Amino acid sequence: MNATVQHAAKPPRKPTNETTLRHFGYNQKLAPYVFVAPFIFTFLLFFLYPMISTVIMSFQNILPNQVEFIGLRNYINLNDPIFFKALSLNLRYTFFTLLILIPMPMLLAVLLDSKLMRARNFYRSTLFIPALTSVVVAGTIFRLIFGEMPGSLMNQLVVLFGAKPIKWLKLADTSFIALIMLATWRWTGVNILYFLAGLQNIPRELYESAEIDGANAWQRFTRIVFPMLKPVTIYVLTISIYGGMAMFTESYMIFSGNRSPNNIGITIVGYLYRKAFEENNMGYGSAIGLALLLIVMIVNVIQLYLNGTIRREKKV
C-alpha cells in the first residue's frame, strides 16, 4: 500500500531534448512550415531583397563612399542611343529565335516520336549534346568558325561559291547571323525534349481513330498534335522570350568581350554590365535592369493574352 502511494506521488518526468525534437518533427501543424521554410528563405534572400535593393539604387547616384538620391534621372538617361540599339538587337534576336526554335523542334520531335523512325534514342541524345556544352566553349568555337581569316570555316564555304572572304564579326548583319546560328545549335535539342514530353501525354487512341477516319499525316498533326501541344508551346514561348531578351554570354564570347565594333553586338544585359560594373554606375545599371524586367513582363503578358492563357472575364 505504501509502495503504491509513493509510486503515485512521484512527479512526472521532464521531457528530454530528444523527446521535444521528436514531438516537433511529428507536429502536423508545424511540418508544412518546416518544408516550405527553405523556399521562403531562398526567395527572401536571393529574390525579394535584391529586387528591393535594385529599385532603391535605381533612384540613386552611387559613387565610392558616396550615395546621392537623384530621383528619376537614371530613368530619364535611358533615352540613350546605345540603350535603344541594345533593345533593338534583343528584340530582333528574340523574334528570329522564336521563328526557328519553336516550329523546327516541334517538327523534329514529331519525327522522333514516330514509330517509323529508326535509332530514335541515338538522335535524341545527339541533338541534346549541344545543351550540355558550356556557352563559353560554344561561343569560342563559333567565334573561330566565323573568323575573318580566309582559313575560317565560313569563309572557306563562301570561297567555294566564288565569293570573297567576309569579316563576319565586323558587320552587323553577318554577326547577327552568327548569334542566331549559335542559339539554334545550342537550344534545338532542349526544345525537342519539351515537345517530346508533351507528345507522350497524347493518347495513342486519338491517332488510331484518326487513321480509321482516313486522316493523313498532315491532318493528324494539325488536328491532334498541334492543338494538344499548346500548353508546352506556350511554356517554350515564354521561356524563349525571357532567354532572348536576357541574352548576354553568347554575344560576350563571340565578340571576345563586351566591346563589339560600333556596338553591333551590344545587348541590354551587356549594356547593364558595362554601366554597372565596368563604369561603376550602379544606379544607372539598376535602372536598365528594371527596364528590362518591365519589357519582358509586358511582352510575355501580351503573348499570354493573345494565345488565350490570360482571358478577360466576361461581364454578366
ChimeraX attribute file (.defattr): number of C-alpha atoms within 10 A of each C-alpha:
attribute: neighborCount
match mode: 1-to-1
recipient: residues
	/A:1	6
	/A:2	7
	/A:3	8
	/A:4	8
	/A:5	9
	/A:6	9
	/A:7	10
	/A:8	10
	/A:9	9
	/A:10	8
	/A:11	7
	/A:12	7
	/A:13	6
	/A:14	7
	/A:15	8
	/A:16	9
	/A:17	9
	/A:18	9
	/A:19	11
	/A:20	10
	/A:21	11
	/A:22	11
	/A:23	11
	/A:24	14
	/A:25	12
	/A:26	10
	/A:27	11
	/A:28	10
	/A:29	9
	/A:30	11
	/A:31	13
	/A:32	10
	/A:33	11
	/A:34	12
	/A:35	10
	/A:36	10
	/A:37	12
	/A:38	11
	/A:39	11
	/A:40	12
	/A:41	12
	/A:42	11
	/A:43	13
	/A:44	13
	/A:45	12
	/A:46	11
	/A:47	11
	/A:48	13
	/A:49	11
	/A:50	13
	/A:51	15
	/A:52	10
	/A:53	11
	/A:54	19
	/A:55	15
	/A:56	15
	/A:57	22
	/A:58	25
	/A:59	20
	/A:60	23
	/A:61	18
	/A:62	19
	/A:63	12
	/A:64	6
	/A:65	5
	/A:66	7
	/A:67	12
	/A:68	12
	/A:69	14
	/A:70	14
	/A:71	13
	/A:72	12
	/A:73	16
	/A:74	21
	/A:75	17
	/A:76	11
	/A:77	12
	/A:78	15
	/A:79	10
	/A:80	9
	/A:81	9
	/A:82	17
	/A:83	19
	/A:84	14
	/A:85	18
	/A:86	20
	/A:87	20
	/A:88	15
	/A:89	21
	/A:90	23
	/A:91	16
	/A:92	15
	/A:93	23
	/A:94	20
	/A:95	15
	/A:96	15
	/A:97	21
	/A:98	19
	/A:99	11
	/A:100	15
	/A:101	22
	/A:102	19
	/A:103	13
	/A:104	15
	/A:105	22
	/A:106	23
	/A:107	15
	/A:108	19
	/A:109	22
	/A:110	16
	/A:111	14
	/A:112	19
	/A:113	17
	/A:114	11
	/A:115	8
	/A:116	9
	/A:117	12
	/A:118	10
	/A:119	9
	/A:120	15
	/A:121	10
	/A:122	9
	/A:123	13
	/A:124	19
	/A:125	12
	/A:126	11
	/A:127	17
	/A:128	19
	/A:129	14
	/A:130	19
	/A:131	15
	/A:132	10
	/A:133	11
	/A:134	11
	/A:135	17
	/A:136	13
	/A:137	12
	/A:138	19
	/A:139	23
	/A:140	17
	/A:141	15
	/A:142	19
	/A:143	24
	/A:144	15
	/A:145	19
	/A:146	21
	/A:147	21
	/A:148	18
	/A:149	16
	/A:150	16
	/A:151	13
	/A:152	16
	/A:153	15
	/A:154	20
	/A:155	21
	/A:156	16
	/A:157	14
	/A:158	14
	/A:159	13
	/A:160	10
	/A:161	8
	/A:162	8
	/A:163	11
	/A:164	12
	/A:165	18
	/A:166	19
	/A:167	15
	/A:168	21
	/A:169	23
	/A:170	17
	/A:171	14
	/A:172	16
	/A:173	11
	/A:174	15
	/A:175	22
	/A:176	19
	/A:177	16
	/A:178	21
	/A:179	21
	/A:180	19
	/A:181	14
	/A:182	21
	/A:183	22
	/A:184	19
	/A:185	16
	/A:186	21
	/A:187	19
	/A:188	21
	/A:189	24
	/A:190	20
	/A:191	25
	/A:192	24
	/A:193	19
	/A:194	18
	/A:195	24
	/A:196	22
	/A:197	15
	/A:198	18
	/A:199	20
	/A:200	10
	/A:201	10
	/A:202	14
	/A:203	10
	/A:204	10
	/A:205	9
	/A:206	13
	/A:207	17
	/A:208	13
	/A:209	11
	/A:210	16
	/A:211	14
	/A:212	9
	/A:213	9
	/A:214	11
	/A:215	15
	/A:216	10
	/A:217	11
	/A:218	10
	/A:219	13
	/A:220	17
	/A:221	16
	/A:222	11
	/A:223	12
	/A:224	16
	/A:225	19
	/A:226	14
	/A:227	11
	/A:228	16
	/A:229	19
	/A:230	14
	/A:231	13
	/A:232	17
	/A:233	19
	/A:234	17
	/A:235	12
	/A:236	18
	/A:237	19
	/A:238	18
	/A:239	12
	/A:240	20
	/A:241	23
	/A:242	18
	/A:243	16
	/A:244	22
	/A:245	25
	/A:246	19
	/A:247	20
	/A:248	20
	/A:249	17
	/A:250	23
	/A:251	25
	/A:252	20
	/A:253	19
	/A:254	27
	/A:255	21
	/A:256	13
	/A:257	12
	/A:258	21
	/A:259	16
	/A:260	18
	/A:261	13
	/A:262	11
	/A:263	14
	/A:264	21
	/A:265	28
	/A:266	27
	/A:267	30
	/A:268	25
	/A:269	21
	/A:270	22
	/A:271	24
	/A:272	23
	/A:273	20
	/A:274	18
	/A:275	18
	/A:276	20
	/A:277	12
	/A:278	12
	/A:279	11
	/A:280	15
	/A:281	19
	/A:282	23
	/A:283	28
	/A:284	24
	/A:285	24
	/A:286	25
	/A:287	27
	/A:288	25
	/A:289	22
	/A:290	16
	/A:291	15
	/A:292	19
	/A:293	14
	/A:294	12
	/A:295	15
	/A:296	19
	/A:297	13
	/A:298	12
	/A:299	14
	/A:300	17
	/A:301	14
	/A:302	13
	/A:303	16
	/A:304	17
	/A:305	13
	/A:306	11
	/A:307	11
	/A:308	11
	/A:309	12
	/A:310	12
	/A:311	10
	/A:312	8
	/A:313	6
	/A:314	5
	/A:315	4
	/A:316	3
